[in-house]
Amino acid sequence: MHASKIAKSYLCPVEKVSNIIPYFIKQLNGIAQEREIISWAYISIDFLLGYNRSDCIIHANMYVTSDMSDRIKLIIAELKTNKPIQHIIGITEFYGLKFNVNEHTLIPRPETEELVQWILEHEFTSALDIGTGTGCIPIVLKKNKDAEITAIDVSESALLVAKENAKINDVKINFLLQDILKKPTLPKVDVIISNPPYVLDKEKELMLANVLDNEPHSALFVPNNNPLLFYKKIADLAFTSLPKNGLLFFEINERFGNEIIVMLSAIGFVDIELKKDLNDKDRMIKAKKN
């Protein structure tokens, strides 16, 4: 082996693109399941090199620079601390779009993509998203519908991220800093959507460290004695502001599907539909104002 190649191998624990996936698996063995580790590796490759899975095969024998190798090592070091890969690289993908994320926002989940898909099956000209976080829901709606979209959040830091994401994705959203629990009314819109805090405080001990230690608790948790706190408030306001046949969509804690249905029915909503996600969990609800 040439001296230069020996030096390259010494400097770079990852010598070629084909070595990156095995290196991730070796370094992170025991930290997560292998399938998730491989997913982290591909996300990192896409971020660092702009390669998708097919590109990794085409460029398998391409050498990795020592600088790129060092960046891979840094990502792995942070993954070992349970920091989410999305926070490490600062971006994630949702419904085919890129979104900035940080510790002030929840990382958009696949289940929320399913909720958005359900919403997009309906016709509307205006919508309100409550507790918008990264802005993923209103931004995708605006990308796919000719509608006026408003989004509110109680966190100024989250709204800064959401506004950045609207700019990145070239959409115009009306973002407002508001606390839904203190609002007496909502704007008149055709559709209201919310993925509010719904994890009970007592469920913290069941959560993975990468979520518990890195995502905003105000966007996750509700008191044990009042699990429907946000749902009840939003539903009450929505029933007043929605027009006849206006729709309310919620993402929910699977444990409280029936309770939310009863609550919505008592308020006066009709045609209430509870829908399962791809993991067969009760995850979203649609209700109509009669």
Sequence and secondary structure as in RCSB ss.txt:
>XXXX:A:sequence
MHASKIAKSYLCPVEKVSNIIPYFIKQLNGIAQEREIISWAYISIDFLLGYNRSDCIIHANMYVTSDMSDRIKLI
IAELKTNKPIQHIIGITEFYGLKFNVNEHTLIPRPETEELVQWILEHEFTSALDIGTGTGCIPIVLKKNKDAEIT
AIDVSESALLVAKENAKINDVKINFLLQDILKKPTLPKVDVIISNPPYVLDKEKELMLANVLDNEPHSALFVPNN
NPLLFYKKIADLAFTSLPKNGLLFFEINERFGNEIIVMLSAIGFVDIELKKDLNDKDRMIKAKKN
>XXXX:A:secstr
  HHHHHHHHH S  BHHHHHHHHHHHHBTTB HHHHHHHHHHHHHHHH   HHHHHHTTT B  HHHHHHHHHH
HHHHTTT  HHHHHSEEEETTEEEE  TTS    HHHHHHHHHHHTS  SEEEEES TTTHHHHHHHHHSS EEE
EEES HHHHHHHHHHHHHTT   EEEE  GGG S     SEEEE    EEGGGGGGS HHHHTTS GGGTEE TT
 TTHHHHHHHHHHHHHS TT EEEEE  GGGHHHHHHHHHHHTEEEEEEEE TTS EEEEEEEE 
